[in-house]
Amino acid sequence: MSLSHVKIIELVSDLATPIAQKHGLMLWDVEYVREGGQRFLRVYVDSEDGVTIDQCEAVSRELDPLLDQADPIDEPYVFEVSSAGAERALKRPSDFERFIGSNVAVKLYGAKEGRKEYVGTLLSYTGGDVDIETAGRRVSLKKPEIASVRLRIKF
């Protein structure tokens, strides 16, 4: 059975969510990508208390046979389960709401004021538009110009 990219992500999300919850985790994201000529199916999990390697392994062990049974991908792929990470991508409105006040890096498709990346404090998120404070000023970035938003660790 071969499914579309979106359907694969939906199916894997549906399978992974209860397994993650069983282990005290939440499903953060599912990615199905091609890198270096290889396909990768990545499941990212998160928790307020952090994520251990043992938790990732437990989710992987339970999810793997369900993926074999559902067989949503008709080509070879590498399956990984990992933590969302400290510098995770923010994608859903709930991600942005949770991290208002956090340091972020916003990458743009094209340059704005001579820059393709802005790093600063996330001030607001409205319908895909993002406001950050950087270098003491507020910068408003519109959804069509934003390529990605990631948390950025401040040292």
Number of C-alpha atoms within 10 A of each C-alpha: 7 11 13 10 13 10 12 19 20 13 15 22 17 12 17 27 19 16 18 25 14 11 13 15 22 18 20 22 22 20 17 19 14 11 8 6 7 11 16 16 18 19 27 20 26 20 17 8 8 13 17 13 11 9 19 21 14 15 25 19 12 14 21 16 11 13 16 10 8 13 14 18 18 9 9 9 15 10 15 17 22 19 21 18 13 11 14 17 20 20 14 11 12 10 14 23 15 10 17 16 15 16 20 26 20 23 18 20 12 13 11 12 6 7 10 15 17 19 18 23 21 25 19 17 21 12 8 15 14 19 18 26 19 15 11 8 9 14 15 14 18 14 15 10 16 18 13 15 22 18 22 18 11 8 3
